[in-house]
């Protein structure tokens, strides 16, 4: 992954997430909240679409952050400070780490999209 592209992608996703929270806050502060107005708001296509995009951007944002942690701290050099056997299995630990957070991200996205659209 190219460093500047990742840096910009993470910043743009955070700005989109901030825009979503401003959108939600604007609705909360400008409307009389009750069950029906809240339901109508979240059942509208644009809110569902915006919410789906935000959750996808949250996954992209977190993937970049977790990928950075894995490449910075799960290396032979950094794990070698803890123990030699741990340093020898650094690549395996990093791959398991990547697999777990990608799998959890896919499960998370599937549940969120299921809840939003059904």
Secondary structure as the mmCIF struct_conf table of DSSP 4:
data_model
#
loop_
_struct_conf.conf_type_id
_struct_conf.id
_struct_conf.beg_label_comp_id
_struct_conf.beg_label_asym_id
_struct_conf.beg_label_seq_id
_struct_conf.end_label_comp_id
_struct_conf.end_label_asym_id
_struct_conf.end_label_seq_id
HELX_RH_AL_P HELX_RH_AL_P1 UNK A 3 UNK A 30
BEND BEND1 UNK A 31 UNK A 31
HELX_RH_AL_P HELX_RH_AL_P2 UNK A 35 UNK A 43
BEND BEND2 UNK A 44 UNK A 44
HELX_RH_AL_P HELX_RH_AL_P3 UNK A 45 UNK A 73
BEND BEND3 UNK A 74 UNK A 75
HELX_RH_AL_P HELX_RH_AL_P4 UNK A 76 UNK A 80
TURN_TY1_P TURN_TY1_P1 UNK A 81 UNK A 82
HELX_RH_AL_P HELX_RH_AL_P5 UNK A 84 UNK A 88
TURN_TY1_P TURN_TY1_P2 UNK A 89 UNK A 89
HELX_RH_AL_P HELX_RH_AL_P6 UNK A 90 UNK A 117
#
